[in-house]
Each structure stands twice: as C-alpha cells, then as structure tokens.
Amino acid sequence: MDSFTSLITGRRSTRKFQDKALAAEEMELILKAALMAPTSKSAYSWEFVVVNDADTLRQLASCKKNGATFLDGCSSAVVVLGNTTSCDVWIEDASIASIFMQLQAEDLGIGSCWCQVRGRRTVIGQDSEEFVRDLLGIPGQFGVLSIIGFGYKDPDCSHVPKTGIKWDKVHTSKFKTPVDPLQA
C-alpha cells in the first residue's frame, strides 16, 4: 500500500472477477483484518462463514431480488453475521469488520463487493436472512448483515469513475439545510 489515501480513492466495488481462486494466504489476511476490527465493549459479536464452493456461491447469488448476481462469479465470499443476543450494536460491529475486509482485499489487489442481506427479500418474497441461514445452517440468533464477494478483478471490467467529493454533505457547527433553487 502506498498510502491510506490512495487505498480509499482507488477502491471500487468489483462485480466481475477472473475465474481464478484466491490464495489461502490472501483469504487469511482478509479474515485477519475482520478479526482485528474494533468492536463495541469488546463484545466480538461478529462471526464469519467463508464460502468457496461454486454451487453454494451460485445459490447465494439468489439471496435477494437485485444486486447479488456477482456472487455467482466471485472466487470466495464471506457471509458476515452478528450475534443479536450478545450485543445491541452487532450491525455496526459487523459493518466495520466488513469494510476492514474490503480495504485489506484492495491492498492486496483483490476486488470485492458488498451484498446487503439484512432487510432484503428474495425474488419470491422470502426474507433474505432466512434464505442465507437455511442454506448455510446458521443458528437463528445470528443476524445476517451482508455477504462480501472477493476475487481477482477482471481486467476487462471498466469501473465507473467516482464523481467529485461531496463536500456539501459536511456541515460545520450546525446542520445547514441546502437551499432549494426553486424556493429561493
């Protein structure tokens, strides 16, 4: 990594991957990053299920109505869980661990993409968390936050350039409502 700034400005969600397995050492570094993520009150409420099997990845790709198809083409995925009975901020803890994995992957030159599961439904209306729990045998006390897909970036995949930094989303001292040009 050159710098944290270059890491975060260069990272993009990758939805198209090469047909090549990740090295075990790379996945270990990605998981280690998640396990080193900060957690509220040292609760360590998160848990992770690593999926490498192509058939299971294909099934996970139908876990929600839109935005999960890339899982069918990734090398590996990590299903990010949180114990809902041990910590009231499991969503936040699991989210931090998720982005730590994505940043570590980017540092290794590996693409990744977040697939939101919590609060979503499959194409037939089934709760997405329930779908993933049933498929992977996850006990009911674990909320399924997301699935992070990983793989080597397809060199033919062009990324949409990021638009400018949205400084209008930063407020100083007080929240300032943007001026509506139609109301001015």
C-alpha positions in Angstrom: 0.0 0.0 0.0 1.3 3.4 -0.9 -0.9 5.3 1.5 -4.3 5.1 3.1 -5.5 7.9 0.8 -4.5 6.1 -2.4 -6.2 2.9 -1.0 -9.5 4.6 -0.4 -9.5 6.7 -3.5 -8.7 3.7 -5.7 -11.1 1.2 -4.2 -14.2 0.4 -6.3 -16.9 -2.3 -5.9 -15.9 -5.1 -8.2 -18.7 -7.2 -9.7 -16.8 -9.0 -12.4 -14.0 -11.4 -11.5 -11.4 -13.6 -13.1 -12.0 -17.4 -12.9 -9.1 -17.9 -10.5 -9.1 -19.0 -6.9 -7.7 -16.7 -4.2 -4.6 -18.0 -2.4 -5.2 -19.3 1.1 -2.7 -16.7 2.5 -4.7 -13.9 0.9 -8.0 -15.1 2.4 -6.3 -15.5 5.7 -5.1 -11.8 5.6 -8.6 -10.7 4.7 -10.2 -12.6 7.6 -7.4 -11.4 10.0 -8.4 -7.8 9.1 -12.0 -8.6 10.1 -10.9 -10.2 13.3 -8.8 -7.1 14.2 -11.7 -4.7 13.6 -12.8 -2.7 16.6 -15.9 -3.9 18.3 -18.1 -2.3 20.9 -17.3 -3.2 24.5 -15.0 -6.0 23.2 -18.2 -8.0 22.5 -16.8 -9.6 19.3 -20.4 -10.3 18.3 -19.5 -10.9 14.7 -18.9 -14.3 13.1 -17.9 -15.2 9.5 -18.8 -18.0 7.1 -16.3 -18.4 4.3 -17.8 -19.8 1.1 -15.6 -21.1 -1.7 -17.8 -23.7 -3.3 -19.1 -22.6 -6.7 -22.5 -24.2 -6.3 -23.1 -22.5 -2.9 -21.9 -19.2 -4.3 -24.4 -19.7 -7.2 -27.2 -20.3 -4.7 -26.2 -17.2 -2.6 -26.4 -15.1 -5.8 -30.2 -15.5 -5.5 -30.4 -14.4 -1.9 -32.1 -11.1 -2.8 -34.1 -9.6 -5.6 -31.4 -7.3 -7.0 -27.7 -6.8 -6.6 -26.4 -10.3 -5.7 -25.7 -11.9 -9.0 -22.0 -11.0 -8.8 -21.7 -13.7 -6.1 -22.0 -16.3 -8.8 -18.7 -15.2 -10.4 -16.6 -14.4 -7.4 -13.8 -16.7 -6.1 -14.8 -16.6 -2.5 -17.4 -14.9 -0.3 -17.6 -14.1 3.4 -21.0 -14.1 5.0 -20.9 -11.5 7.8 -23.0 -12.4 10.9 -23.7 -10.8 14.2 -25.0 -12.4 17.4 -28.2 -10.4 18.1 -28.4 -11.7 21.6 -25.0 -10.7 22.8 -24.7 -7.1 21.6 -27.1 -4.3 20.7 -24.7 -2.8 18.1 -23.9 -6.0 16.2 -24.8 -4.3 12.9 -22.2 -1.6 13.5 -19.6 -4.0 14.6 -20.2 -6.3 11.6 -20.2 -3.3 9.3 -16.8 -2.2 10.5 -15.4 -5.7 10.1 -16.9 -5.9 6.6 -15.1 -2.7 5.4 -11.9 -3.8 7.0 -12.0 -6.9 4.9 -12.7 -4.9 1.7 -9.9 -2.5 2.4 -7.5 -5.4 3.1 -8.6 -7.0 -0.2 -7.9 -3.8 -2.1 -4.5 -3.5 -0.5 -3.8 -7.0 -1.9 -5.1 -6.1 -5.3 -8.2 -8.2 -4.9 -11.6 -6.9 -5.8 -14.6 -7.0 -3.6 -18.3 -6.1 -3.4 -20.8 -5.8 -0.6 -24.1 -7.6 -0.9 -26.6 -6.3 1.6 -28.7 -9.1 3.1 -30.3 -7.6 6.3 -33.7 -6.1 5.5 -33.9 -7.6 1.9 -36.1 -10.1 0.2 -35.6 -12.8 -2.4 -37.3 -12.6 -5.8 -40.2 -14.8 -4.4 -40.5 -12.6 -1.2 -38.6 -14.8 1.3 -36.6 -12.9 3.9 -33.0 -12.8 2.6 -31.5 -13.5 6.1 -33.7 -16.6 6.5 -32.7 -17.8 3.0 -29.0 -17.5 3.9 -29.5 -19.0 7.3 -31.3 -22.0 5.8 -28.7 -22.5 3.1 -25.7 -22.4 5.4 -27.1 -23.8 8.6 -26.7 -20.6 10.6 -28.5 -20.5 14.0 -31.4 -18.1 14.5 -29.7 -15.8 17.0 -27.3 -14.6 14.3 -28.3 -11.8 12.1 -27.0 -11.9 8.5 -25.7 -8.5 7.7 -24.0 -8.9 4.4 -22.1 -11.1 2.0 -18.8 -9.8 0.7 -17.7 -11.3 -2.6 -13.9 -11.5 -3.3 -11.9 -12.3 -6.4 -9.2 -11.1 -8.8 -10.6 -8.2 -10.8 -11.5 -8.9 -14.4 -9.1 -6.8 -16.4 -11.8 -6.1 -19.0 -14.1 -4.7 -16.3 -14.2 -0.9 -16.6 -15.1 0.9 -13.4 -17.3 3.9 -13.3 -15.2 6.9 -12.3 -16.1 8.4 -9.0 -17.7 11.8 -9.1 -16.3 14.7 -7.1 -16.1 14.6 -3.4 -19.4 15.7 -2.0 -18.3 18.4 0.4 -22.0 19.6 0.6 -22.6 16.7 2.9 -20.3 18.1 5.5 -21.8 20.6 8.0 -19.8 22.8 10.5 -21.2 23.7 13.9 -24.8 23.2 12.8 -26.7 21.2 10.2 -27.4 23.5 7.3 -30.3 22.7 5.0 -29.3 23.1 1.3 -31.0 26.0 -0.4 -33.6 24.8 -2.9 -33.2 26.9 -6.0 -36.9 26.6 -6.7 -37.7 28.1 -3.3 -35.1 30.8 -3.4 
